[in-house]
Structure formats: structure tokens, C-alpha cells
Amino acid sequence: MKNIQLNYLYRDADNYKEFGLVVFANITELTLEEATALLLPKLISEEFFVPDDWGLPRLHVSSYNPSVDHEWHEFEDFEETDESVTDEREIGEFLATIKKGTEI
């Protein structure tokens, strides 16, 4: 059984990108398609989320200017991995507990 890796990115006001990932255990053996189908309705415009709302790390490595930058991060995809778990939640638990953010 492989773990599931959530890949995401932050794009700042100058269009610089910072990439990140989180690895979840996959005890419930969700397929990538099932995980994506459960996640998409919880994304803002099926693409964005605020990582603080979901207990995920923010990717603001470069200087953050709240007057022009924002909190929204972009979901890229899920992939199977043999990498070690980086989040104590199982993927099914994570997907069941996250809430959709606020649309603008």
C-alpha cells in the first residue's frame, strides 16, 4: 500500500511560485481518482484553498506583502509515493474533515 502525496503551490503577486507537498498514509486504500473526487468540491473554484484552514504548511518562503499577496494556495494533484508520512492524518480522515473555503 502506497502513501498519497498532495502536491500544491503558492503563486505570489509577482507570479513567483513556491511548491510544497504533504504525504498522508493511505490505510483506506483510496485511489488517486477517489481522493481527487473527494477534494475538488472542497476547493475554492475547484483549485484553491487556504492551508491554515486545513492544517497544512503555508508556502510563503519569500517575503510576504499582505497588501498585494494573498493566502490562497493551488492544488496541483495527488500521487502515490513510498515517501514517509509527513502528516499524522490518514488521507481519508484528512478529506473527511476539511471544509470548503470562502469564494470571492
N, C-alpha and C positions, 0 to 999 in steps of 0.2 A: 504494500500500500504506500503510495507516494503522498507527500505533503502537497498542499496547494499554496502557491505563491501569488499574492496580489501585487501587481505592478501598477504604480501610479506616478504622477509627476506634478510639479508646480511650475507654472508659467508666470513670470512676473510682468510688471507693466512694460518692461522693455523687451519682452518676449524671450528672455533668457529662461532656460529650462533646467530644473533640478529633478533628478529621478530618484525614486525610492521603491522599496519593496517590503512586504511583511510576509512571513511564512507561517501558515497555520497547519496544525495536524489535521488529517482528514479521516478521522475514525469512522464517520458516517459514510465514507466512500462516495462522496458526491463526484459526479463528473464535472469537467470544466464547463460544459454547457449548462448543467443544472445550477452550478454556482453562479454563473453569469446571469441566468434567467432569474434567480432569486435576488441578485444585486441590482440589476438595471432599474426596476421600479423604485428603488430607494435612492437613486442618484437624482440630482437636480438636472433636468433636461437630459436624462439618461447618460450623463457624462461626468458631472461634478459632485463633489462632496467637501465638507469641512472636516479635516482629520480629527480635530479636537472633539467633535461630536461623536465620533466613532472610536475614540481611544487609540488613534493611530498617530505616529510621529508627523509633525509638520516638516516640510522640506524647505524652509526659509533659511538656507545656509548663507546666502549673500545678504547684504543689508536690506532690511525691510522698511519700506516707507508707507505707513498706513494711509497717507493721503492719496497715493496712487496705486498701491498694491492692494491685494485682496486676500481672503482666507481660502478661496475655493481651490481645490486640487482636482486633477483629472484622473479618472480611472482609465487605465490602458487595457489590461486584460488579466486573466488568471492563467497560470501554467503549473504543470506538475513539476515537482522537484524532489531531489534527495537531500536538499539542504536542511539543516537543523531548524526546528521551530523557533521563531523569534517572538511569537505572541502566544500567551498561555491559553487563549481561547481556541477551541476546536472550530473549524470553518463553519460547520452547521450552527453552532452556538453564536458565532460572530454574526452570521447572516440573519439569524432569527431575532437578534437583539438590536440591530442598528435601525435607525429611523431616517426617513427621508428629510433632507434639509429644506430650507425655505426658498421657494422660487422668487425671482425678482420680477 
